[in-house]
Amino acid sequence: PAWICQRFRNSYHYATLYDRDRRIPVYSAYKYQPGPGDRSKSWFVEPQLIDPEYVKDMYGEDYIEMKYKITPEKTGQSQAINKDYKHLQSLNLERGHLSPSCHHTGNNKKWATFTLTNIVPQDSTLNKGAWNDYETTTMKEKTNGCETTYVIVGILPGNNYISGKRVNVPSHIWSAACCVVGTKPKKAWAVIAENNKKNKVQELSLGQLEARLRDFYGGRMITLFNNACPRQ
C-alpha cells in the first residue's frame, strides 16, 4: 500500500491509504467542511506513485506524459488510469468518491478529490441513491452542533474486477465520523453499504463498524480515530 497526502496546487487537502495491487483506495480521511465551489472537469493521477522522486502534486495523465515522457500505460502500472474507468455503464458502475467533493469548500479542495486514487468503481444506483443521501442529507443533520467533524471513508475489497482484472470492485463501502466540540469528541457514528443495487445504507455505531472491519480482516485489531471517539 501507499500513504498519500493528497496535494493539489501546492496545498495538502486530505489523506489516502492506497492499495497499489487492487488499484483502489482503502480509505480516505478528511475534515468535513462543505461549502461552495465547482466540480472538476478533469481527473488526476499521482506522479509520486510512479516514482517517489516525482512531484507530490496530482496532475492529469497528459501533463505527466509531457513532463516526464511517461505514457498512461506506464502510469497504470502503479495506479488506476482513466482508461480503466471507461465502459462502466454496462456494468451499472461509476466513479465513486471516498472523500466526496461535496464535503469540501472551494475549487482547490473540491478538485483535489478528483484523483483516481480517491475513486472506486461504485454501483451507480447506490452512488446516486442512498449513498448520496447519506453524504448530503444525513451528514448535514448529524454534524449539527459539531465544531469539527473528522471523517474516514473506506472500502472492503470484493471478488470482482474491471478493466481486465486491473481494478477491484469493492464489496462494501463504509464511512465513520467523529464530532468534536472544543477539544472533546462528543459523538461518533458510522454506516456501511453493500456496493450493489440493493441501495441500502446501514447505520452503525463506531464500535460496531470496527467489529465488522475486524471480522473482515481476520481478527486484526482495528481502531478508527486513534480510539479517541465514542464507540457506542
C-alpha positions as CSV (number, residue, x, y, z in Angstrom):
1,P,0.0,0.0,0.0
2,A,0.9,3.7,-0.3
3,W,0.2,6.5,2.1
4,I,-0.7,9.6,0.1
5,C,-1.0,13.1,1.4
6,Q,-3.4,14.4,-1.3
7,R,-1.8,17.5,-2.6
8,F,-3.2,19.8,-5.3
9,R,-1.8,23.2,-6.3
10,N,0.8,23.2,-3.6
11,S,-1.5,22.5,-0.7
12,Y,-2.5,19.4,1.2
13,H,-6.2,18.6,1.4
14,Y,-6.8,15.1,2.8
15,A,-5.1,11.7,3.2
16,T,-5.5,8.4,1.5
17,L,-4.2,4.8,2.0
18,Y,-3.9,3.4,-1.5
19,D,-3.8,-0.3,-2.5
20,R,-1.4,-0.5,-5.4
21,D,-2.3,-4.1,-6.2
22,R,-6.0,-3.6,-6.4
23,R,-5.6,-0.1,-7.7
24,I,-8.2,1.4,-5.4
25,P,-8.1,3.4,-2.1
26,V,-8.5,1.5,1.1
27,Y,-9.7,4.7,2.8
28,S,-9.6,8.5,2.6
29,A,-9.6,10.7,5.7
30,Y,-10.6,14.3,5.8
31,K,-12.3,17.2,7.7
32,Y,-15.9,17.7,6.8
33,Q,-16.1,21.3,5.6
34,P,-18.9,21.5,3.0
35,G,-19.3,24.7,1.0
36,P,-19.5,26.4,-2.4
37,G,-17.2,25.6,-5.3
38,D,-17.2,23.8,-8.7
39,R,-16.6,20.2,-9.5
40,S,-13.5,19.4,-11.5
41,K,-13.9,18.6,-15.2
42,S,-10.6,16.7,-15.2
43,W,-9.3,13.6,-13.5
44,F,-5.9,13.3,-11.9
45,V,-3.3,10.7,-11.1
46,E,-0.3,10.6,-8.7
47,P,3.2,11.1,-10.1
48,Q,4.6,10.1,-6.7
49,L,3.3,6.6,-7.2
50,I,5.2,6.2,-10.4
51,D,8.4,7.4,-8.8
52,P,8.9,8.8,-5.2
53,E,11.2,11.4,-6.7
54,Y,8.5,12.9,-8.8
55,V,6.4,15.9,-7.8
56,K,3.9,15.4,-4.9
57,D,1.1,17.3,-6.6
58,M,-1.6,15.3,-8.5
59,Y,-1.7,16.0,-12.2
60,G,-3.6,14.8,-15.4
61,E,-2.2,12.0,-17.4
62,D,-1.4,14.3,-20.3
63,Y,0.7,16.6,-18.2
64,I,2.7,13.6,-16.8
65,E,3.3,12.3,-20.3
66,M,4.5,15.7,-21.4
67,K,6.7,16.5,-18.3
68,Y,8.2,13.0,-17.7
69,K,7.7,11.3,-21.1
70,I,5.7,8.6,-19.3
71,T,2.7,7.1,-21.1
72,P,-0.6,6.5,-19.4
73,E,0.1,2.7,-19.7
74,K,3.3,3.2,-17.7
75,T,1.4,5.3,-15.1
76,G,-1.1,2.5,-14.9
77,Q,1.5,0.1,-13.6
78,S,1.3,1.8,-10.2
79,Q,-2.4,3.0,-10.1
80,A,-5.7,3.3,-11.9
81,I,-5.9,5.5,-15.0
82,N,-8.8,7.0,-16.9
83,K,-8.8,4.1,-19.4
84,D,-9.7,1.7,-16.5
85,Y,-12.9,3.6,-15.9
86,K,-14.3,3.6,-19.5
87,H,-17.3,1.4,-20.4
88,L,-18.7,1.2,-16.8
89,Q,-22.3,1.9,-17.7
90,S,-23.0,-1.6,-19.0
91,L,-21.9,-2.9,-15.5
92,N,-24.0,-0.3,-13.7
93,L,-20.9,1.1,-12.1
94,E,-19.5,4.6,-12.0
95,R,-16.6,6.6,-10.4
96,G,-17.4,6.8,-6.7
97,H,-15.5,9.2,-4.5
98,L,-14.4,8.2,-1.0
99,S,-13.6,11.8,0.0
100,P,-16.5,13.5,-1.8
101,S,-16.2,16.9,-3.3
102,C,-19.5,18.0,-1.6
103,H,-17.7,17.7,1.8
104,H,-15.2,20.4,0.9
105,T,-15.2,24.1,0.3
106,G,-13.6,26.0,-2.6
107,N,-12.4,24.8,-6.0
108,N,-9.0,23.6,-5.0
109,K,-10.3,21.4,-2.2
110,K,-13.1,20.1,-4.3
111,W,-10.9,19.5,-7.3
112,A,-8.4,17.6,-5.2
113,T,-11.0,14.9,-4.7
114,F,-10.9,14.1,-8.4
115,T,-7.8,12.0,-8.3
116,L,-8.3,8.4,-9.3
117,T,-6.5,7.4,-6.0
118,N,-9.7,8.6,-4.3
119,I,-12.1,6.7,-6.6
120,V,-13.6,3.2,-6.6
121,P,-16.0,1.5,-9.0
122,Q,-19.2,2.1,-7.2
123,D,-22.7,0.8,-8.0
124,S,-24.5,3.6,-9.9
125,T,-27.8,3.0,-8.1
126,L,-26.1,3.3,-4.7
127,N,-23.9,6.3,-5.7
128,K,-26.9,8.3,-6.9
129,G,-29.2,7.0,-4.3
130,A,-28.8,6.0,-0.7
131,W,-25.1,6.8,-0.5
132,N,-25.7,10.3,-2.0
133,D,-28.4,10.8,0.6
134,Y,-26.0,9.9,3.4
135,E,-23.3,12.3,2.1
136,T,-25.6,15.2,1.5
137,T,-28.6,14.9,4.0
138,T,-27.6,12.6,6.8
139,M,-24.2,14.1,7.3
140,K,-25.6,17.6,7.4
141,E,-28.1,16.5,10.1
142,K,-25.7,14.6,12.2
143,T,-23.0,17.3,12.2
144,N,-25.3,19.9,13.5
145,G,-23.7,21.4,16.6
146,C,-20.2,20.0,15.8
147,E,-17.3,22.4,15.6
148,T,-15.1,20.0,13.7
149,T,-16.1,16.7,12.2
150,Y,-13.4,14.2,11.2
151,V,-14.4,11.6,8.6
152,I,-12.9,8.3,7.3
153,V,-14.5,6.7,4.2
154,G,-13.2,3.3,3.2
155,I,-14.0,0.1,1.4
156,L,-13.8,-3.7,1.8
157,P,-12.3,-5.3,-1.3
158,G,-14.5,-7.5,-3.4
159,N,-14.0,-10.6,-5.6
160,N,-14.8,-8.8,-8.9
161,Y,-12.6,-6.6,-11.1
162,I,-13.0,-4.2,-14.0
163,S,-10.6,-3.3,-16.9
164,G,-9.1,-6.8,-17.4
165,K,-8.8,-7.5,-13.7
166,R,-6.8,-4.4,-13.1
167,V,-9.1,-2.5,-10.7
168,N,-11.0,-4.1,-7.8
169,V,-14.7,-3.6,-7.3
170,P,-15.3,-3.2,-3.5
171,S,-17.9,-5.4,-1.9
172,H,-18.7,-2.7,0.7
173,I,-18.2,1.0,1.3
174,W,-18.2,2.4,4.8
175,S,-17.9,5.7,6.5
176,A,-17.1,6.8,10.1
177,A,-17.4,10.3,11.5
178,C,-16.3,11.9,14.8
179,C,-17.8,15.1,16.1
180,V,-15.6,17.4,18.2
181,V,-16.7,20.4,20.2
182,G,-13.9,22.4,21.6
183,T,-11.2,19.8,22.1
184,K,-13.6,17.0,23.1
185,P,-15.0,14.3,20.9
186,K,-18.8,14.4,21.7
187,K,-20.2,11.8,19.4
188,A,-19.4,9.4,16.6
189,W,-21.4,7.4,14.0
190,A,-20.8,5.1,11.1
191,V,-22.5,3.5,8.1
192,I,-21.8,0.6,5.8
193,A,-23.4,-0.3,2.4
194,E,-23.1,-3.3,0.1
195,N,-21.8,-2.0,-3.2
196,N,-24.7,-3.1,-5.2
197,K,-28.1,-2.1,-6.5
198,K,-29.8,-3.0,-3.2
199,N,-29.2,0.7,-2.5
200,K,-29.2,0.3,1.3
201,V,-27.0,2.2,3.8
202,Q,-26.9,0.6,7.3
203,E,-26.3,2.9,10.3
204,L,-23.9,1.6,12.9
205,S,-22.1,2.8,16.0
206,L,-18.3,3.3,15.6
207,G,-17.7,0.2,17.7
208,Q,-20.0,-1.9,15.5
209,L,-18.2,-0.8,12.4
210,E,-14.8,-1.6,13.9
211,A,-16.1,-5.0,14.8
212,R,-17.2,-5.6,11.2
213,L,-13.8,-4.5,9.9
214,R,-12.0,-6.7,12.4
215,D,-14.1,-9.7,11.2
216,F,-13.3,-8.9,7.6
217,Y,-9.5,-8.6,8.3
218,G,-9.3,-11.8,10.2
219,G,-9.5,-10.5,13.7
220,R,-6.8,-7.9,13.4
221,M,-7.3,-5.0,15.9
222,I,-8.7,-2.0,14.1
223,T,-9.4,1.3,15.8
224,L,-10.6,4.3,14.0
225,F,-9.8,7.9,15.1
226,N,-7.0,6.5,17.3
227,N,-9.5,5.3,19.9
228,A,-10.4,9.0,20.7
229,C,-14.1,9.0,19.9
230,P,-17.2,7.3,21.5
231,R,-17.6,3.7,20.4
232,Q,-21.2,3.3,21.4
